[in-house]
Amino acid sequence: MASRVLRIGLIPGDGIGREVIPAGRRILEALPSSLGLKFEFSDLYAGFETFERTGAALPDATVEALKQSCDGALFGAVSSPTSAVKGYSSPIVALRKKLDLYANVRPVKTVRTATKPIDMVIVRENTEDLYVKEERTVDVPGSPTGKYAEAIKRISERASSRIATMAGEIALRRQKIRDVSPTSSIHSSPLVTITHKSNVLSQTDGLFRSASRAALANPKFKSVGVEEQIVDSMVYKLFRQPEAYDVIVAPNLYGDILSDGAAALVGSLGLVPSANVGEGFAIGEPCHGSAPDIEGKGIANPIATLRSTALMLEFLNEEEAAAKIYAAVDANLEEGKLLTPDLGGKATTEEVVVDILKRL
């Protein structure tokens, strides 16, 4: 059988990104040869330190390499300056726009031994909403209210439809895995929850709601249950009854907030993966940030990166390889002997990586 060669860009970024992205490379290189996969890697650069060194947070060379010679990528973390720095803006936000990575996909899952089982995926629209960053401040002399600021909230039918379609497809794929391994999840049937605030924002969120409904009415999603949840009550129920959710689809801002909130349910951002996904391209990205307080100490939790690596593989149509990584990570967590300090343990990054590699 001929091997499939996947070309992966490695963008460590800042802080602990430089400590955990090498773990992603090692897990790919350790996958069984029986899977028929080979990997080629490109070392690429982005982040605040890159900006300080070169004047560009996201060099054109990095973007071109991803477009021309990569099938996917792993992105580590970005440091954020505490005050505005002229010319600097987030490279991961820019990458999402330049590569049209319109979906941020974030699974949140506990292992089987958890007292409160959770197994959900939050699918966040990644390109619009308030994050179009069209803001202005207006000073009206003599006005009793003083200056005011306003921001554009942009919701399009196209973006809403395609993010809901992806949510439906993820729900179907998760169900296929459950059909093969019924004990792998707490859910018995696929369900997509559309999150919005259309009772107040009738035009913007109203369009997101109606476009999502229309997309999920496609006959290919006939086996997928569809429900709605107003975002404020969604937050309440997410923390009280997280086991009720399978796939959640939301506009950019709500998805961002729900994703970080859901991460708290599993104990540490060091466990939570994400992927920025477009048509035929995916960037795996751990959710923990650059963590300058632990940089260089060798105690960063690599699991979010390893799970992000597996998630990238899922969207490159290598579900079997992804499943092997997930199984190895879950086995480490279930045994609970080698845990990094964020999980209450004393293990180093290297010790956790080596343990998970052995489990492959």
TORSETI-76246 format. One record per residue (C-alpha): x, y, z. Coordinates in steps of 0.5 Angstrom, whole numbers, plus 2048, in hexadecimal, padded with zeros to 3 digits. Each point is the difference from the previous one (the first is absolute). Example, Ala and Ser with C-alpha at 12.3 -4.5 7.8 and 13.67 -1.06 7.14 Angstrom:
8197F7810;8028077FE;
END
This chain:
800800800;8038077FE;801805806;7FC806800;805806801;7FD806804;804806801;7FF804806;802807802;803801807;7FF807803;8027FF808;7FF808801;801803806;8017FD808;7FF7F9801;7FE7FF7F9;8077FE7FE;8007FB806;7F97FC7FD;8008017F9;8067FB7FF;7FC7FB804;7FB8017FB;8057FE7FB;8037FA804;7F97FD800;7FF8007F9;8077FD7FF;7FE7FA805;7F97FE7FC;8007F97FE;8037FF7F9;7FA7FB7FF;7FC8077FF;8048017F9;801808802;807803800;801808802;8048057FD;801806805;8018087FE;803804806;7FC8077FF;800806805;7FA805802;7FF803807;802806804;8077FE801;8007FF7F8;7FD807800;806803804;8057FD7FC;7FD8017F9;7FB806801;7FB7FB7FD;7FC7FB805;7FD7FC7FA;8068007FB;7FE7FF7F9;8047FA7FF;7FD7FD805;7F98017FD;8037FE7F9;8037F9803;7F97FE803;7FC8027F9;8057FD7FB;8047FA804;7FC7FE806;7FA7FB801;7FF803807;803803806;801800807;800807804;803801807;7FE806804;8018087FF;802804805;7FB807801;804806802;7FC803806;8008077FC;7FE8027F9;8077FF7FC;8008047F9;7FF7FB7FA;7FF7FA804;7FA7FC7FF;7FE7F8802;8047FC7FB;7FB7FA801;7FA8057FE;8038027FA;8027F97FE;7F87FE801;7FF8067FB;8057FE7FB;7FF7F97FF;7F8801801;8007FB806;7F9802802;7FF7FB805;8037FF807;7FE7F9803;8027FF807;7FE7F9803;7FF800808;8007F9803;8027FC806;8027F9800;7FC7FA802;802800807;7FD807802;7FB801805;7FC8057FB;8017FD7F9;8008067FB;8017FF7F8;7FE8067FC;8038047FA;7FF8077FF;8008037F9;802807800;7FF8047FA;8078037FF;8008067FB;7FA805802;7FC803805;803805805;8077FD7FE;8008047F9;803805805;7FC8067FD;800805805;800807801;800805806;7FC8077FF;800806804;7FA805800;802806803;7FB803805;7FC7F9800;7FE7FE807;8027F97FF;8078027FE;8047FC7FA;7FD7F97FE;8037FA7FD;7FD7FB7FB;8017FA7FD;7FE7FC7FA;7FC7F9801;8007FD7F9;7FD7F97FF;7FF7FE7F9;7FC7FA7FD;8057FD7FD;8057FF806;7FA7FE804;7FE7FB7FB;8077FD7FF;801800808;7FA7FC801;8017FB7FB;8077FF803;7FD7FF807;7FB7FB7FC;8067FC7FD;803800807;7FA7FD803;8007FA7FB;8077FF800;8007FF808;7FA7FB7FF;8037FC7FB;8067FF806;7FA7FF805;7FD7FA7FB;8077FD800;802801807;7F9801804;804801807;8048057FD;7FB806802;7FA802804;7FC8017FA;7FB7FC7FD;7FE8047FA;8038067FC;7FE807802;8018077FE;7FF806805;7FF8077FC;802805805;7FE8077FF;7FC807803;7FB8017FB;7FB802805;804806801;8048017F9;7FB7FE7FB;8038027FA;8087FD801;7FE7FA805;7FA7FF7FC;8037FF7FA;8057FB803;7FB7FC803;7FC8007FA;8067FE7FB;8027FB805;7F97FD800;8008007F9;8077FD7FF;7FE7FA805;7F97FF7FC;8057FD7FB;7FD7F87FF;8077FE801;7FF802807;7FA7FD801;8027FB806;803806804;7FC804805;800807800;7FE805806;801807802;802803806;801808802;807801802;7FF803807;7FC7FA802;8057FC7FC;805802805;7FC7FE806;7FE7F97FD;8077FF7FD;803800807;7FA7FC803;7FF7FB7FB;8067FF7FC;7FE7F97FE;7FA8037FC;8048027FA;8037FD7FA;8028057FB;7FF808802;8008057FA;801807801;8028077FD;807802802;7FF804806;7FC7FB804;8047FA7FD;806803803;7FD801807;7FD7F9800;8067FD7FE;804803806;7FB7FF805;7FF7F87FE;8077FF800;7FF802808;7FC7FA800;8067FB7FF;805803805;8058037FB;8018047FA;8067FB7FF;7FB7FB7FE;7FC8047FB;8027FF7F9;7FD8047FA;8018017F8;7FF8057FC;7FD7FD7F9;7FE8027F9;7FF7FD7FA;8057FA800;805804805;8007FF807;805803806;8007FD806;801805806;8007FE808;7FC805804;804802805;8048067FE;807801801;800800807;806804802;8007FE807;8027F97FF;8048017FA;8077FD800;7FE7FB806;7FF7FA7FC;7F97FF803;7FB8027FB;7FB7FB7FF;8017FE7F9;7F97FC7FF;7FC8067FD;8058007FA;8007F87FF;7F8801800;8018067FB;8057FB7FC;7FA7FB800;7FB8057FE;8048027FA;8017F97FE;7F87FF800;7FF8067FC;8057FD7FB;7FC7FA7FF;8057FC805;7FB7FE805;8037F9802;807804801;7FC805804;7FC7FB804;8077FC802;803807803;7F9801804;8007F9803;808801802;7FE807803;7FA7FD804;8047FA802;805805804;7FA804803;7FC7FA802;8067FD804;802807803;8077FE802;8048057FC;7FC807800;8038077FF;7FF805806;7FA8037FD;7FC7F9801;803800807;8067FB7FE;808801800;8017FD7F9;8048047FB;7FE8027F9;8057FA7FE;7FE7FB804;7F98017FE;8028007F9;8047FA800;7FB7FC804;7FB8027FB;8047FE7FA;8017F9804;7F97FF7FF;8008007F9;
END
